[in-house]
Amino acid sequence: MLRKKLIREAPLHAMLLPGIVLTFIFSYIPLYGIIIAFQNFDPTLMFHSPWVGWDNFKYVFELPGFVQSIWNTLYIAIFKIIGGIVVPVTFALLLNEIRHKKFKKSLQTLIYLPNFLSWIIVAGLLIDILSTDGIVNELLGLFGVDPIFFLGSNTWFPITMILSDIWKGFGFGTVVYLAALTSIDPSLYEAAEVDGAKRWKQTLHITLPGITPIIILMSVLSLGNVLNGGFDQIFNLYSPLVYESGDIIDTFVYRLGIEQAQYSPAAAVGLFKSAISFVLIAVAYFLADKLADYRIF
């Protein structure tokens, strides 16, 4: 019986094989490089560089700007997560109220398109739109507002990163919540109408409770991204002018390891971030199991 099952499922396992091989090559073999974080790494000696223990971690935490980069990462990432839940849920509820199917489909497609654009393309657009002589500042000028240097101001840069990330990704989240809305039993709305409940009451007492499990699930799973401020986005939009408010852990590591060739301290920062992220992901899946009954295994 077992043999027949293995023969029947052999093509499926064969399809998994390339992915497993690539994952092993690019995700597991490089784990050996973790030892760089505990060495005074010299490329000419490779992995035979002298050991320094925890000195790289001590050095990194004493660097000016590192603690600030942690704060910046948390600030930007947390507000991205909050906005990435609130905005899609709100928009999904609004789309759900549209009865004209063609208009609804067109609008859904339109908001979903930015999700497919790379941050290089979006960054180029934002640089033009948000420049001091861009269309946004021209519109603000009509109301007597002085030009704002969105990408060069420590006040406005993190806000710009949060809002642009929400704009780019909320279409995907909207699709997820729209799919969750389809699982709600239509008879509940019919019963509510018989009882005299208007659309707002139906939304409050049927729609929102119906999608609450998926909202909890998406919120909990987002915990693993608390230390991911969005390297692609910020790297393509920031400058030394906004290091104080826009430098996150990933960009800090990039400058430390790639630009300054301090490989060991950069590896130490990366390992520190990975360890914290691992704990957060473990907590996230524990909470997902308890609050949303979601399990991987």
C-alpha positions in Angstrom: 0.0 0.0 0.0 2.8 2.3 0.9 4.7 1.5 -2.2 1.7 2.2 -4.4 1.3 5.6 -2.6 4.9 6.5 -3.2 4.7 5.5 -6.9 1.5 7.6 -7.3 3.0 10.6 -5.6 6.5 10.3 -7.1 5.8 13.0 -9.8 4.7 15.5 -7.1 7.9 14.8 -5.1 9.9 15.2 -8.4 8.3 18.7 -8.9 9.5 19.7 -5.4 13.0 18.5 -5.9 14.4 21.6 -7.8 13.0 23.9 -5.1 14.5 21.8 -2.4 17.9 21.8 -4.1 17.8 25.6 -4.7 16.7 26.2 -1.1 19.5 24.0 0.2 22.2 25.8 -1.9 21.1 29.4 -1.4 19.6 29.2 2.1 21.3 26.4 4.1 24.9 26.3 2.8 25.4 30.0 3.4 24.5 29.6 7.1 28.1 28.5 7.5 29.0 32.2 6.9 27.5 33.0 10.3 30.9 32.4 11.8 32.1 35.6 10.2 30.2 37.5 12.9 32.6 36.0 15.5 35.8 36.6 13.5 37.9 39.5 12.4 37.2 38.4 8.8 39.9 38.7 6.2 38.9 37.8 2.7 42.4 36.5 2.0 42.1 34.0 4.9 38.4 33.3 4.3 37.0 31.2 7.1 40.4 30.8 8.8 40.3 34.4 10.1 41.1 35.0 13.8 38.3 34.6 16.3 37.2 37.6 18.3 34.1 36.3 20.1 31.5 38.9 20.8 33.7 41.9 20.0 31.9 42.6 16.7 28.6 42.9 18.5 30.1 45.2 21.2 31.6 47.3 18.4 28.4 47.6 16.5 26.3 48.6 19.5 28.8 51.4 20.2 28.6 52.7 16.6 26.9 56.1 16.3 23.6 55.7 14.5 23.1 52.0 15.1 20.6 52.3 18.0 18.9 55.1 16.0 18.6 52.7 13.0 16.8 50.2 15.3 14.4 52.8 16.4 13.8 54.0 12.8 13.2 50.4 11.7 10.6 49.8 14.5 8.9 53.1 13.9 8.6 52.7 10.1 7.8 48.9 10.2 5.1 49.1 12.9 3.2 51.9 11.1 3.5 50.1 7.8 2.0 47.0 9.4 -0.9 49.0 11.0 -1.6 50.8 7.8 -1.2 47.6 5.8 -4.1 46.2 7.8 -6.4 49.1 8.3 -6.4 50.5 4.8 -7.0 47.1 3.0 -9.8 46.2 5.4 -11.5 49.6 4.9 -11.1 49.5 1.2 -12.4 45.9 1.0 -15.5 46.9 2.9 -16.1 49.8 0.6 -15.6 47.7 -2.5 -17.9 45.1 -1.1 -20.7 47.7 -1.1 -20.3 48.5 -4.9 -23.1 46.8 -6.8 -21.9 47.6 -10.4 -19.7 44.6 -11.1 -17.7 46.0 -14.0 -16.8 49.1 -12.1 -15.9 47.0 -9.1 -13.6 44.7 -11.1 -12.0 47.7 -12.8 -11.3 49.5 -9.5 -10.0 46.3 -8.0 -7.6 45.8 -10.8 -6.4 49.4 -10.7 -5.5 49.3 -7.0 -3.8 45.9 -7.5 -1.4 47.1 -10.2 1.1 49.0 -8.1 1.8 45.7 -6.2 3.5 44.4 -9.4 5.8 47.5 -9.8 9.4 47.2 -8.5 10.5 49.8 -6.0 13.0 51.1 -8.6 10.2 52.2 -10.8 8.1 53.5 -7.9 11.1 55.4 -6.5 11.6 57.1 -9.8 8.0 58.2 -9.9 8.1 59.4 -6.3 11.3 61.4 -6.8 9.6 63.3 -9.6 6.2 63.7 -8.0 7.5 64.7 -4.5 10.3 67.0 -5.6 10.1 70.6 -4.6 8.8 71.5 -8.1 6.8 68.3 -8.4 3.1 68.0 -8.9 2.4 67.5 -5.2 4.1 70.7 -4.2 2.5 72.6 -7.1 -0.9 71.5 -5.8 0.0 72.5 -2.2 1.2 75.9 -3.6 -2.4 76.5 -4.8 -3.4 76.5 -1.2 -0.6 78.8 -0.1 1.6 76.0 1.4 5.3 76.4 1.0 7.2 73.6 -0.9 8.0 70.5 1.3 11.2 68.5 0.7 9.5 65.2 1.3 12.6 63.1 0.6 15.1 65.4 2.2 13.3 66.2 5.5 13.8 64.1 8.6 10.2 65.0 9.6 8.6 64.0 6.3 10.8 61.2 5.1 9.5 58.4 7.4 5.9 59.5 6.8 6.5 59.4 3.1 8.0 55.9 3.3 5.0 54.6 5.4 2.3 56.1 3.1 4.0 55.1 -0.2 4.4 51.5 1.1 0.8 51.4 2.1 -0.3 52.8 -1.3 1.8 50.2 -3.2 0.7 47.1 -1.2 -2.8 47.7 -0.1 -4.3 46.3 -3.3 -3.0 42.8 -2.5 -4.4 43.0 1.1 -7.7 44.2 -0.3 -7.9 41.0 -2.5 -7.3 38.9 0.6 -10.0 40.5 2.6 -12.4 40.4 -0.4 -11.9 36.7 -0.6 -12.6 36.4 3.1 -15.9 38.3 2.6 -17.1 35.7 0.1 -17.1 33.1 2.9 -19.8 34.9 4.9 -23.2 33.2 4.7 -25.5 35.5 2.6 -28.5 34.3 4.7 -27.1 36.3 7.6 -27.6 39.5 5.6 -31.1 38.4 4.6 -32.0 37.8 8.2 -30.6 41.1 9.2 -32.6 42.9 6.6 -35.8 41.2 7.8 -34.9 42.5 11.3 -34.6 46.0 9.9 -30.8 46.3 10.0 -29.3 48.8 7.6 -26.0 48.5 5.7 -24.0 50.0 8.5 -25.4 47.7 11.1 -24.9 44.7 8.8 -21.3 45.7 8.3 -20.8 46.2 12.0 -22.4 43.0 13.2 -22.0 40.6 10.3 -19.2 41.6 7.9 -16.5 42.7 10.4 -17.1 39.7 12.8 -17.0 37.4 9.7 -13.6 38.6 8.6 -12.1 39.0 12.1 -10.3 35.7 12.1 -8.4 36.6 8.8 -7.7 40.1 10.2 -6.2 38.5 13.4 -4.2 36.0 11.3 -2.7 38.7 9.0 -2.0 40.9 12.0 -0.2 38.2 13.9 1.8 37.0 11.0 3.0 40.5 10.4 4.9 40.4 13.7 7.7 38.7 11.9 8.3 41.8 9.7 8.7 44.2 12.6 12.5 44.4 11.9 11.9 44.8 8.2 11.6 48.4 7.4 11.7 47.8 3.6 15.3 47.9 2.2 14.3 48.2 -1.5 12.1 51.2 -0.9 14.3 53.1 1.5 17.6 52.3 -0.3 16.2 53.8 -3.5 14.8 56.9 -1.9 17.0 57.9 1.1 20.1 60.1 1.2 22.6 61.2 3.8 20.2 64.1 4.6 17.7 61.7 6.2 20.0 59.1 7.8 18.8 60.4 11.2 15.1 59.4 10.5 15.3 57.0 7.6 18.3 54.8 8.1 17.0 51.3 9.0 18.9 48.2 10.1 19.2 46.8 6.5 20.6 50.0 5.0 22.9 50.3 8.0 24.2 46.8 7.3 24.6 47.6 3.5 26.7 50.7 4.2 28.8 48.9 6.9 29.4 45.8 4.9 29.4 46.8 1.2 30.5 50.4 1.2 32.9 50.3 4.2 34.0 46.6 3.8 33.5 45.9 7.5 32.3 42.4 6.9 32.4 41.0 10.4 30.4 43.9 12.1 27.9 43.8 9.2 27.5 40.0 9.7 27.0 40.6 13.4 24.2 43.0 12.8 22.6 40.6 10.3 22.8 37.8 12.8 21.4 40.0 15.6 18.4 40.9 13.3 17.9 37.3 12.3 17.8 36.1 15.9 15.2 38.7 16.9 13.1 38.0 13.8 13.2 34.3 14.5 11.8 34.9 18.0 9.1 37.2 16.6 8.1 34.7 14.0 7.9 31.9 16.6 5.7 34.1 18.8 3.6 35.1 15.7 2.8 31.5 14.8 2.1 30.7 18.5 -0.4 33.6 18.6 -1.8 32.6 15.2 -2.5 29.1 16.6 -4.2 30.5 19.8 -6.1 33.4 18.3 -6.9 32.3 14.7 -6.6 28.5 14.9 -3.9 28.7 12.2 -1.3 26.0 12.0 1.4 25.1 9.5 2.1 21.7 10.9 
